[in-house]
């Protein structure tokens, strides 16, 4: 018996010495990996619940436009069974003015003949209050940067939304073949629209904007919610970075293990692989969503992002003035068809037009054209035309811009996922779905390790002292 106990004692001493030696000789990579693993863990535990809510609502909001159109197809779809030609836009403008009593600021003309035209109308005060009730609370466009961005002029893409009076015009859908004003898209009511508004509120403000009384001092609940989601998104981005460091194995030949999911293993192994492998495949999209999101929560972050990209504009910056139309005694304004024909010569591809009407007799006609199709880019090309002879005064081709300006102009698209139309929307949908699952699978990994550690500790205590 004494010989057996002595043998066990020698064996335990050998394994203990070997373990201590291994711990002392940890490589630098192991130490770095452990540090990043600890940071990753506590970031995930701190922001997990907020990230789940933000990512889940973001997953559903990816197809916001498509779902709204499906819920109210009468405002977006028309049938041209007889193959008739659309009514002249000038005639449609007159019908819209007569129907709404407002002033038409711009018109959107789709390349699809089975879609309605949209007229952006500045309503008179009586109609404006009614039209803006829903708009004020939601501010659906993620491009709106709030008061800081518009007032200081530090983010031109964000300030543009409220140009010309501050309030966004209402969008009216019109049948281009009959001239019938189908309705105000801004006032469209449906269960789907209400649900998407709730998802937007959850994504941006955690529904805190629904609570009227401030929860903390005089701080608006909407700002409080925005600060919380912004901070959680920053932590999420750090979690993505630390997660990628952890993903890389110590031995290069083992890297393939991080790409596979072992479905026939234990549930613990499958859960680990779901967190590890899916996180790797979608990490670039996580990073893009995370790095762009906080700019709608913090002005300092927005400024830092623009400075990093080299597109920051300080307070008081005056952009170069746009060229104007040339007036002569014999000049008369062209019609919209003439402007489109002139634009097609420069922008020779199929696409949707957005035409801003000149505000006075010298202003230029602003035209934006976006490519249409499954892989269509969200970025458009812009032209300024002389309103009298359609001469091209200024051209802005998106692909010809410097890389930093293209990125800066695509921040909203990079966050929403419509960089390349439906193609990237589908990718972002699945990426957001994976992001929603990461805090859950990550927490389960931590709990399993904690349980295993506790069992090992109990087993060590129960061993007989020799």
Buried (B, 14 or more C-beta within 10 A) or exposed (E): EEEEEEEEEEEEEEEEEEEEEEEEEEEEEEEEBEEBBEBBBEBBEBBBEBBBBBBBBBBBBBBBBEBBBEBBEEBBBBEEEEEEEBBBBEEBBEBBBEBBEBBBBBBBBBBEBEBBBBBBBBBEEEBBEEBBEBBEBBBBEBBBBBEBBBEBBBBBBBBEBBEEEEBBBBBBBBBBBBBBBBBBBBBBEEEBBEBBBBBBBBBBBBBBBBEEEEEEEEEBBBBBBBBBBBBBBBBBBBBBBBBBBBBEBEEEEEEEEBEEBEEEEEEBEBBBBBBBBBBBEBBEBBBBBBBBBBBBBBBEBBBBBBEEBEBBBEEEEEEEEEBBBEEEEEBEBBEBEBBBEBBBEBBEEEBBBBBBBBEEEEBBBBBBBBBBBEEBBBBBBBBBBBBBBBBBBEEBEBEEBEEEBBBBBBBBBBBBBBBBBBBBBBBBBBBBBBBBBBBBBBBBBEEBEEEEEEEEEEEEEEEEEE
